[in-house]
Amino acid sequence: MITEKIIMPEGPSIVIAKQEMMHFIGKKVIAVSGNSKTDKERVLNKKLLDIKTWGKHLLFCFDDFSIRIHFMMFGTYRVNSKKDTPPRLSMKFKKGEINLYTCAVKVIDEPLDEIYDWSADVMSESWDQRAAKKKLKAMPEKFVTDALLDQSVFSGVGNIIKNEVLYRIKVHPKNTIADLPPGKLTKLVSEARNYSFDFLKWKKEYTLRKHWLAHTKKTCIRDGDKIVKEYLGRSNRRTFFCNTCQILFSVDR
Ligand SMILES: [Zn+2]
């Protein structure tokens, strides 16, 4: 099986990684290696019981602990093949192996339900739109660009999804949450999930880039205006938007 490299992974890419590894569930880890300092030997001779995702986290579940993988900005993985660089963590099974690179590896002893709010994960069956709206209303001064990247509200949403959602719902990135009319707030929440599932589908078809309308684009397909690029928000992320059709609701900004 071949796998695609993840670059700046967002939630849907982690779901794809999980799907490519599902066949190892129920299988025993027969060898472990890698340059991660985590107590990785704990997985040796243990049966992999489940693989879960929470936003950008990939979670390997064993009997009384889990291994959390965070791909950070440049993390990659291979299933049944290797890269030339040393892996952070490598788990071998009787038939095949999982190799993880340039990622943070951590052993988690707590039950996952205690530390993860599954309702915040835009890809999860437990995703709760009303809970997300409530969280947003509690942060009225936050800019929408930052709110979409807030993993406690939209776990799994990254910079691409942020840019595409704001373009799709015609909301200017320089609005705060309080600036948004109620209908737009609802749209922000629902499209964060909808776009994430479109992302998943297109990524699997290798057509994700082709479907970008704002991210890295030069011209708005709705009005022909320029798509501008600015580094916005607390994390200074690349933000692509159209000043014509993406509305700035506050007159003060
Ligand atoms: Zn436009």
Residues whose N, C-alpha, C, O or C-beta is under 5 A from the ligand:
A	BS01	ZN	C220 R222 D223 D225 C242 T244 C245
